[in-house]
């Protein structure tokens, strides 16, 4: 199930004028039943954000419409009018709930939106995330078969964000010696890297580093906490 998070976001929407046809020979069926929407996206320093997926989810029927920003951080889309849409920005296995855009029904039989709605997004992408479901055999660096699902999703993400470099960080719980855990975490990070390279990811884009039992995210006093500490993290590098 997709997780939904609220990140640091800013939305600006410019509403267009509604054009009304004065030509009585124009049939209603020829009038557009949707509205043009122009989307642009930057970070909070006004740097263009490319290859970002933006989703518009209909409040009426839940239908989703999506676009991908180009190298200028822009794309255009058409959305049926008479609806309100929730805006999401997709990350890796999660989405940032952004805001809403309402596209009212134009007034008049031959009324339609001639100029586009302008949606300007400012977004702070996540720089770190955990590979939930990436598991290894006990005290080994061999992947469990169930881990391939999340790793294949990471491959898709990296192919879309083909300008990003990442570090794979391996972490363990505190069971065993620090030396053995450091080596185990490095071996596990290397295994994940090897899988990505096997799937065609450029080796220069992926580094692997073991951190052993350092930086726990939960208490090592419980099995649940130790399970959380045994993890692989992805860090987006500058």
DRENDO-1510 file (C-alpha; in Angstrom, 1 decimal, always signed):
<recs>
REC; n; res; u; v; w
REC; 1; UNK; +0.0; +0.0; +0.0 .
REC; 2; UNK; +1.3; +3.4; -0.9 .
REC; 3; UNK; +2.3; +5.5; +2.1 .
REC; 4; UNK; +1.3; +9.2; +2.1 .
REC; 5; UNK; +3.5; +11.8; +3.8 .
REC; 6; UNK; +3.3; +15.6; +3.9 .
REC; 7; UNK; +6.6; +17.2; +3.1 .
REC; 8; UNK; +7.7; +20.8; +2.7 .
REC; 9; UNK; +5.7; +22.1; -0.3 .
REC; 10; UNK; +4.4; +25.3; -1.7 .
REC; 11; UNK; +1.6; +25.7; -4.3 .
REC; 12; UNK; +0.7; +28.6; -6.6 .
REC; 13; UNK; -2.3; +28.3; -8.9 .
REC; 14; UNK; -3.2; +30.8; -11.6 .
REC; 15; UNK; -6.8; +30.6; -12.8 .
REC; 16; UNK; -7.5; +31.1; -16.5 .
REC; 17; UNK; -10.2; +33.1; -18.2 .
REC; 18; UNK; -13.2; +31.2; -19.6 .
REC; 19; UNK; -13.8; +31.7; -23.3 .
REC; 20; UNK; -17.4; +31.6; -24.5 .
REC; 21; UNK; -18.1; +30.7; -28.2 .
REC; 22; UNK; -20.3; +33.3; -29.9 .
REC; 23; UNK; -20.7; +31.1; -33.0 .
REC; 24; UNK; -24.2; +29.6; -32.9 .
REC; 25; UNK; -23.1; +26.8; -35.4 .
REC; 26; UNK; -20.7; +25.3; -32.8 .
REC; 27; UNK; -22.2; +22.2; -31.3 .
REC; 28; UNK; -21.8; +21.4; -27.6 .
REC; 29; UNK; -20.1; +18.1; -28.4 .
REC; 30; UNK; -17.2; +20.1; -30.0 .
REC; 31; UNK; -16.6; +22.1; -26.8 .
REC; 32; UNK; -13.8; +20.7; -24.7 .
REC; 33; UNK; -15.0; +18.9; -21.5 .
REC; 34; UNK; -11.7; +19.3; -19.8 .
REC; 35; UNK; -9.2; +22.1; -18.9 .
REC; 36; UNK; -5.6; +22.6; -19.8 .
REC; 37; UNK; -3.2; +22.6; -16.9 .
REC; 38; UNK; +0.5; +23.7; -17.1 .
REC; 39; UNK; +2.7; +22.4; -14.2 .
REC; 40; UNK; +6.1; +23.6; -13.3 .
REC; 41; UNK; +8.3; +22.5; -10.3 .
REC; 42; UNK; +11.4; +23.8; -8.5 .
REC; 43; UNK; +13.0; +23.3; -5.2 .
REC; 44; UNK; +13.0; +26.1; -2.6 .
REC; 45; UNK; +16.1; +27.6; -4.2 .
REC; 46; UNK; +14.3; +27.8; -7.6 .
REC; 47; UNK; +16.4; +24.9; -9.0 .
REC; 48; UNK; +14.4; +23.0; -11.7 .
REC; 49; UNK; +13.2; +19.5; -10.6 .
REC; 50; UNK; +13.1; +17.1; -13.5 .
REC; 51; UNK; +11.8; +13.6; -13.8 .
REC; 52; UNK; +9.3; +14.1; -10.9 .
REC; 53; UNK; +5.9; +12.4; -11.1 .
REC; 54; UNK; +2.9; +14.6; -10.2 .
REC; 55; UNK; -0.5; +13.0; -9.7 .
REC; 56; UNK; -3.9; +14.7; -9.7 .
REC; 57; UNK; -6.5; +12.5; -7.9 .
REC; 58; UNK; -10.2; +13.2; -8.6 .
REC; 59; UNK; -12.4; +13.9; -5.6 .
REC; 60; UNK; -15.5; +12.7; -7.5 .
REC; 61; UNK; -14.4; +9.3; -8.6 .
REC; 62; UNK; -10.8; +8.7; -7.4 .
REC; 63; UNK; -9.4; +8.6; -10.9 .
REC; 64; UNK; -5.8; +9.6; -11.2 .
REC; 65; UNK; -4.0; +11.6; -13.9 .
REC; 66; UNK; -0.3; +12.0; -13.9 .
REC; 67; UNK; +2.5; +13.8; -15.6 .
REC; 68; UNK; +6.3; +13.7; -15.6 .
REC; 69; UNK; +8.4; +16.9; -15.4 .
REC; 70; UNK; +10.8; +17.4; -18.3 .
REC; 71; UNK; +14.3; +18.8; -18.2 .
REC; 72; UNK; +12.8; +22.3; -17.6 .
REC; 73; UNK; +10.7; +21.0; -14.7 .
REC; 74; UNK; +7.5; +21.3; -16.7 .
REC; 75; UNK; +4.6; +19.3; -18.2 .
REC; 76; UNK; +1.1; +20.0; -19.5 .
REC; 77; UNK; -2.0; +17.9; -18.8 .
REC; 78; UNK; -5.8; +18.1; -19.3 .
REC; 79; UNK; -8.2; +17.5; -16.5 .
REC; 80; UNK; -12.0; +17.2; -16.7 .
REC; 81; UNK; -13.7; +20.2; -15.2 .
REC; 82; UNK; -16.4; +20.3; -12.5 .
REC; 83; UNK; -14.0; +18.5; -10.1 .
REC; 84; UNK; -11.5; +19.0; -7.3 .
REC; 85; UNK; -8.1; +17.2; -7.5 .
REC; 86; UNK; -5.7; +16.4; -4.8 .
REC; 87; UNK; -2.1; +16.9; -5.9 .
REC; 88; UNK; +0.5; +14.3; -5.0 .
REC; 89; UNK; +4.2; +14.2; -5.8 .
REC; 90; UNK; +5.5; +10.6; -6.0 .
REC; 91; UNK; +8.8; +9.6; -4.3 .
REC; 92; UNK; +10.1; +6.1; -3.7 .
REC; 93; UNK; +7.1; +4.0; -2.6 .
REC; 94; UNK; +5.5; +7.0; -1.0 .
REC; 95; UNK; +3.8; +10.2; -2.0 .
REC; 96; UNK; +3.7; +13.8; -0.7 .
REC; 97; UNK; +0.1; +15.1; -0.3 .
REC; 98; UNK; +0.5; +18.6; -1.7 .
REC; 99; UNK; -2.7; +20.6; -2.0 .
REC; 100; UNK; -5.9; +20.8; -3.9 .
REC; 101; UNK; -6.9; +22.4; -7.2 .
REC; 102; UNK; -10.5; +23.1; -8.1 .
REC; 103; UNK; -11.6; +23.3; -11.7 .
REC; 104; UNK; -15.2; +24.6; -11.8 .
REC; 105; UNK; -17.6; +23.9; -14.6 .
REC; 106; UNK; -17.6; +26.8; -17.1 .
REC; 107; UNK; -20.9; +28.8; -17.1 .
REC; 108; UNK; -22.8; +28.7; -20.5 .
REC; 109; UNK; -23.5; +26.0; -23.1 .
REC; 110; UNK; -20.5; +26.9; -25.2 .
REC; 111; UNK; -18.1; +28.0; -22.4 .
REC; 112; UNK; -14.7; +26.4; -22.1 .
REC; 113; UNK; -11.3; +27.0; -20.7 .
REC; 114; UNK; -9.1; +28.6; -23.4 .
REC; 115; UNK; -6.1; +29.5; -21.3 .
REC; 116; UNK; -4.5; +26.9; -19.0 .
REC; 117; UNK; -4.5; +26.8; -15.2 .
REC; 118; UNK; -0.9; +27.4; -14.0 .
REC; 119; UNK; +0.3; +25.2; -11.1 .
REC; 120; UNK; +3.7; +26.2; -9.7 .
REC; 121; UNK; +5.1; +23.7; -7.3 .
REC; 122; UNK; +8.0; +24.0; -4.9 .
REC; 123; UNK; +9.1; +20.7; -3.5 .
REC; 124; UNK; +11.9; +19.4; -1.2 .
REC; 125; UNK; +12.6; +15.8; -2.3 .
REC; 126; UNK; +13.5; +13.2; +0.3 .
REC; 127; UNK; +17.3; +12.6; +0.5 .
REC; 128; UNK; +17.1; +9.4; +2.5 .
REC; 129; UNK; +14.8; +6.4; +2.7 .
REC; 130; UNK; +14.9; +2.9; +4.0 .
REC; 131; UNK; +14.4; -0.2; +1.7 .
REC; 132; UNK; +11.5; -1.7; +3.6 .
REC; 133; UNK; +11.3; -5.4; +2.8 .
REC; 134; UNK; +14.9; -5.7; +1.9 .
REC; 135; UNK; +15.9; -8.7; +4.1 .
REC; 136; UNK; +18.8; -11.1; +4.3 .
REC; 137; UNK; +19.3; -14.6; +5.7 .
REC; 138; UNK; +20.4; -14.6; +9.3 .
REC; 139; UNK; +24.0; -13.6; +9.8 .
REC; 140; UNK; +24.6; -13.8; +6.0 .
REC; 141; UNK; +24.7; -11.3; +3.1 .
REC; 142; UNK; +22.4; -13.5; +1.0 .
REC; 143; UNK; +19.1; -11.8; +0.0 .
REC; 144; UNK; +15.8; -13.4; +0.9 .
REC; 145; UNK; +13.8; -14.0; -2.3 .
REC; 146; UNK; +11.1; -11.6; -1.0 .
REC; 147; UNK; +13.6; -8.8; -1.2 .
REC; 148; UNK; +13.6; -8.7; -5.0 .
REC; 149; UNK; +10.3; -6.9; -5.1 .
REC; 150; UNK; +11.6; -3.8; -3.4 .
REC; 151; UNK; +14.9; -3.9; -5.2 .
REC; 152; UNK; +13.2; -4.0; -8.6 .
REC; 153; UNK; +11.2; -1.0; -7.5 .
REC; 154; UNK; +14.4; +0.8; -6.7 .
REC; 155; UNK; +15.7; -0.1; -10.1 .
REC; 156; UNK; +12.6; +1.6; -11.7 .
REC; 157; UNK; +13.1; +4.6; -9.5 .
REC; 158; UNK; +16.8; +4.9; -10.5 .
REC; 159; UNK; +16.0; +4.6; -14.1 .
REC; 160; UNK; +13.5; +7.4; -13.8 .
REC; 161; UNK; +15.9; +9.6; -11.8 .
REC; 162; UNK; +18.8; +8.9; -14.1 .
REC; 163; UNK; +20.7; +11.9; -12.9 .
REC; 164; UNK; +20.9; +10.8; -9.3 .
REC; 165; UNK; +23.8; +9.1; -7.5 .
REC; 166; UNK; +23.1; +7.1; -4.4 .
REC; 167; UNK; +24.8; +5.5; -1.4 .
REC; 168; UNK; +23.6; +2.2; -0.1 .
REC; 169; UNK; +24.1; +2.1; +3.7 .
REC; 170; UNK; +24.1; -1.3; +5.5 .
REC; 171; UNK; +23.2; -1.4; +9.2 .
REC; 172; UNK; +22.9; -4.2; +11.8 .
REC; 173; UNK; +21.6; -4.6; +15.3 .
REC; 174; UNK; +23.9; -5.0; +18.3 .
REC; 175; UNK; +24.0; -8.8; +18.4 .
REC; 176; UNK; +27.6; -9.9; +17.9 .
REC; 177; UNK; +30.9; -8.0; +17.9 .
REC; 178; UNK; +31.3; -4.6; +16.4 .
REC; 179; UNK; +33.9; -5.9; +13.9 .
REC; 180; UNK; +31.7; -8.7; +12.7 .
REC; 181; UNK; +28.7; -6.5; +12.4 .
REC; 182; UNK; +30.7; -3.9; +10.4 .
REC; 183; UNK; +31.8; -6.5; +7.9 .
REC; 184; UNK; +28.3; -8.0; +7.7 .
REC; 185; UNK; +26.8; -4.6; +7.0 .
REC; 186; UNK; +29.4; -3.9; +4.3 .
REC; 187; UNK; +28.8; -7.3; +2.6 .
REC; 188; UNK; +25.0; -6.7; +2.6 .
REC; 189; UNK; +25.4; -3.3; +1.1 .
REC; 190; UNK; +27.6; -4.8; -1.5 .
REC; 191; UNK; +25.0; -7.4; -2.3 .
REC; 192; UNK; +22.3; -4.8; -2.9 .
REC; 193; UNK; +24.7; -2.8; -5.1 .
REC; 194; UNK; +25.6; -5.9; -7.1 .
REC; 195; UNK; +21.9; -6.6; -7.7 .
REC; 196; UNK; +21.3; -3.1; -9.0 .
REC; 197; UNK; +24.3; -3.3; -11.4 .
REC; 198; UNK; +23.0; -6.7; -12.6 .
REC; 199; UNK; +19.8; -4.9; -13.5 .
REC; 200; UNK; +21.7; -2.4; -15.6 .
REC; 201; UNK; +22.3; +0.5; -13.3 .
REC; 202; UNK; +25.5; +2.4; -14.0 .
REC; 203; UNK; +28.2; +1.4; -11.5 .
REC; 204; UNK; +29.4; +5.0; -11.1 .
REC; 205; UNK; +25.9; +5.9; -9.8 .
REC; 206; UNK; +25.9; +3.5; -6.8 .
REC; 207; UNK; +28.3; +3.2; -3.8 .
REC; 208; UNK; +28.0; +0.9; -0.9 .
REC; 209; UNK; +29.1; +1.4; +2.7 .
REC; 210; UNK; +28.6; -0.6; +5.9 .
REC; 211; UNK; +27.9; +1.2; +9.1 .
REC; 212; UNK; +27.6; -1.8; +11.4 .
REC; 213; UNK; +25.6; -1.3; +14.6 .
REC; 214; UNK; +25.9; +2.5; +14.5 .
REC; 215; UNK; +23.0; +4.9; +14.2 .
REC; 216; UNK; +20.2; +2.7; +15.5 .
REC; 217; UNK; +16.7; +3.8; +14.7 .
REC; 218; UNK; +15.1; +1.8; +17.5 .
REC; 219; UNK; +16.0; +0.2; +20.8 .
REC; 220; UNK; +18.1; -3.0; +20.6 .
REC; 221; UNK; +16.5; -4.3; +23.8 .
REC; 222; UNK; +13.6; -5.8; +21.9 .
REC; 223; UNK; +13.4; -8.1; +18.8 .
REC; 224; UNK; +11.1; -5.6; +17.1 .
REC; 225; UNK; +13.7; -2.8; +17.6 .
REC; 226; UNK; +16.6; -5.0; +16.5 .
REC; 227; UNK; +14.6; -5.9; +13.3 .
REC; 228; UNK; +14.2; -2.2; +12.5 .
REC; 229; UNK; +18.0; -1.6; +13.1 .
REC; 230; UNK; +18.8; -4.3; +10.5 .
REC; 231; UNK; +18.2; -2.2; +7.5 .
REC; 232; UNK; +19.5; -0.9; +4.2 .
REC; 233; UNK; +19.2; +2.9; +3.6 .
REC; 234; UNK; +19.4; +4.8; +0.4 .
REC; 235; UNK; +21.0; +8.2; +0.5 .
REC; 236; UNK; +20.7; +10.6; -2.5 .
REC; 237; UNK; +24.1; +12.1; -3.1 .
REC; 238; UNK; +24.7; +15.7; -4.3 .
</recs>
